[in-house]
Amino acid sequence: MKNRRFVITCGLIISMFNMGNVFAQTPIWQGKGRIAISSDGNEHDHDDWAATPLSLALVAAKGLQDNLVLYTYSDHVWGSNQDHPTSKSGLNSYQHMRESALKCGEWFGFNNTNFICAVDNAEVAYNALRDEINKSSEENPLVIIAAGPMQVVGEAINRADVSKRQYVSLISHSGWNDNHSDKPHKQYWDTHSGWTFKEIKAAFSGEEGGRLKCIHITDQNGRDDYEGLRAPKEKFDWIKTSEAQNNKAYKKGAWEWLYTRLETCVKKGDFDPSDAGMVVYLFTGIEKTNPELAKEIMENPVFK
């Protein structure tokens, strides 16, 4: 009887160990290469007013400012400011994104990152991302985080060297971002077409297209079984109260400024920096994110 119990116990332990292996998370970021981010925020949803600075702050917490080689913001290249021509602060969508991207670059030390306003000149944005793709190799891979419509990302990949695409990973989470290029939000003024996530995957992930790695994770707005990065405001109180804001890795006042940017996007009592969940995924391998995961990264900075 004792032997039987021993065998059963061992079997349970082995099963639990195997389950742990099944659910173990392997981060996409493996300590080498570069990161590029493309976000909108200049039109329609204003989540990027909050997501852009939180994304940058998370990258900075990892000490990877110089690895973030390119940030194309306001990448709704077909126009700005129709849905949000102004706000409580008096800024329109275009101005909010400039504040979120460029000011955050100053607060969190992105001195060598190329920040490009895509709506100002789409060709510059396309070619800048193309050039980063063309620098890619096995020892210098590129991760592209798509936090806006796929047009800038898709056109850059289309213009890039086919042989370089195998060293590039593309991450998306949002069905809206995936499809908006071909599904304009408004019937009249917002008329356009362009690259979608499905088209990018079909054109470039196969052998002939260059073996681009297309990664689509769960929606970072959350679902019934996970919170995501859109969450009640109190779940982000740690940004105001954590002692980590005084860490030498951060400029004095940086976290306070970050919180003011989250306050620009409140939806039914939630802050919505949902696109920043892709950065959490990049560093943790965890798709079903929550604000605590962002807190863990921010409170344990890598100082270089």
N, C-alpha and C positions, 0 to 999 in steps of 0.2 A: 504493500500500500504506500509506504514511504517512497519507494522507488518510483511508483507511478506518479505521485505528487511531484516528485523532483523533475521527472520528465515533462509533466504538464507545465510546471513553473518555468523550466528552461525554454520550452516551446513558446510560452507567452513572451518571455524576455526577447527571444530571437525575433518573434513577430513584431514586437514593438520597435526593435532596432531596425528591422526592414522597413516598417512604416515611416520611421524617421528618415531613412535614406530616400524613400519615395518623395517625401515632402520637403526634403532639404532644398534650400534655395542657393542657387549659384548666381552671384551678381554678374551682370554684363560687363561692368567695369572691372578689369583685372590689373589695374595699375600701370598700364601703358597706353599710349596713343592720345587721341584728341577727342574733344566733344564740340559739337555745333548744335545750336538751338535756333529754331525758327518759330516765332509766335505772331499772332495777330493782335487783337486788342484795340485796333483803330476803327473797328466797325463791328456792329452786332453785339455779341456778348462782351461784357466788360471784365470777365474773370481774369484776363491777363494783366490787368492793372495790379492785381494782387499776386498772381502766379509768377509773373516775371521776376519781381524782387525776391520772392521766396525761393524760386529755382536758383537764382544767382547766389543767394545766401547759403543754400545747401552745398553748392559747388565750392564756395569759398570755405565752408567749414571743413571740407576735405583737403583744403590747401591746393586746389587745382585751378586757381585763377588762370595760370598761363596755359593750362591744357584746354581751357575753353577758348578756342581760337576764333570763333565766329558766333555772333548773336544777331540774326536778322529779325527785327521787330517790326510791328505794323505790317505784317505780310499779307493782309487782305489788300492785294495790289490793285484792286478795282475801284478803290475809293474809301473815304473816311467820313466819320462824323454824322452820318444820317440818323442812326438810332440814338446816338448820344452827342448831340450838338453842344451840350453843356452839361454841367454837373453841379453839385453843391459847392464845390470849390471854385467854380467858374471855368474850369478847364474842359475842353472837349476831349474826345477819345484819342485823337492824334497827340494832343499835348500830354494827356495822362501817360501814354505809352513812352513818350520821350522821357518823362519824369521817372517812370518805373525802371526803364532800361539804363539810361545814362547816369542818373543820380545813384542808382544802386551800384553801377560800375565804380563810381567814386567811393561810396561808402564801404564797399567790400573788396576793394583792391584789384579790380580787373583792369590794370593799367595797360596790358598788352592785348586785350581782346578787341577784335574788330567788330564794332557795333554799327550796323547798317539799317537805316530806315527803308524798308523794302518798297513801301508805297511811293516814296519820293523818286525812286529809280529802280524799277524791277530788274532791268538788265544788269545793273551793278550787283544786286543781290544774287541773281542767278549765277553770274560768273564768279563771284566770291566763293560761293559754296561749291561750285564746280572745281575751282582751283584747290580747295581743301580736299575734295574727293581725290583729285589727281595726285596729291601728295601721299596717299595712303599706301601702306604695305603691310606685310605680316607683322613687322616690328613696330609699325606706326599706324594702327587701325583708326578708323573714325566712327564715332557714334553720333547719329543725327537724331535729335529729339524734335518731333513734329508737334508743335503746340498751336498750330493754326491750319488754315486750308493748305492743301498739299501742292499748290501750284509752284511755289518757290522751290520746294524740295524736289518735286518731280522734274521740273525743267532743268535744275542743276544736275541731277543724276543723268538725265537725257543727254546733256552736253558733255558729260565726263567720259574719260577713257574707259572703254568696256572692261579692260583688264584690271582696273583699279576697284571696280564695284564689289568684288569679292571680299574686300577688306573693310567694307562699310556695313554698319548695322543701322537700320531705320526703326525707330520706336514711335508708335502711335497708341492712343487709347480711346479717342473720341469718334463716334460715328459721324457726328456733325462735321468735324474737321476732315474726316476721311472723304466725305462726299460733297462738301460745299462748293467746290469749284464748278461742279456740274449741276448743282441744285441751289441756285440763287435764292436768297432769303426773301426778297421782295419781288413782286411781280413786275414792277416797272423800272425803277432806277437801278436795282442791283442785277444787271443782266450780264452774264459772263459764262465762260467755260474754261476748263483747264484740267490739270492732272488730279486724279483721285488716288486714294490708297490702293484700291483694287487694280487700277490701271498700272500703277507703279509696280506692284507685285507681279502682275501678268507680264509686263514688258522686261523687267530687269532681274527677277529672282531666279529665272531658269539659266541653263548653261549658256545659251546664246546671248542672253541679256546681261551676263556678267556675274551671276550668283550673288546678287545683293541679298543681304539678310533682312527680311521684313518681319518685325516683331509687333504683334498687336496684343496689348495687355487689357485687363479688365478696366471698365470705365472708372476713372478716378473721382467721379461724383458720388460713388458709393452705391451699394445695393443693400438688400435686407440682411445679408450675412457679413457685411463689412462696411466701415464708415467712409473710407476714401478721404481725400483731402478737402472736400467741401464738408464742413462740419460746424456745429454750433460755436459761436464766438468764444465761449468760455473754454473750449478745448484748446484755444491758442493763448490762454492767459499766461502760460509759461514764458512767452516772448517778453511780457512786461515784468515778470517776477524772478526769472531764473538768474542765479548768480553768474552763470556762464557768460552773460552779456559783458561782464567785466574781464573776461579772459583776454590776454594780450593778443590773441589771434584776431580780435575784432577792434575796430575803431570805437572810441567812446561815443555813444549815441546812435550807433548803427542799428541796434535792435529796436530802439525807440522809433527810429525812422521807419524800419521795416513794418512795425505794427501799424503805423499811420497809413501805410500802403494797403495793408489788408483791410483797413477800414473803408477803403474806396469801393470795395465790392462786397456788399452785404445783401444776402438773399434770404428772406424769411427767417432772420435771426442767425443765419450761417455766414461765415466767411467762405469765399469760394476761390481759393488758389489751386483748384483741382489739377491743372496741368502740371504743377510741381510734383504731383505723385509719380510722374515718369522719372524724375530725378531721384526720388526715393527708391523707385524700382531699379534704376541704373546701379545704385550703390548697395542695395540689399538683396535684389532678386525677388523681393516680395511684391506681388501684384495687388493684393488686398490690403491697401495701405490705411493709415490713420495718422492723425496729428502727432501721436506719441512717437512714431517712427521718425518724423521730422525733428521732433524734440531731441531724440537720442543722437541724431547726427549733429545737430547744432550745439548740443551741450558737450560734445566730445571732439572739439576741433583739432585739426592737424596744423600745427604752427610751423611754417617754413621761413 
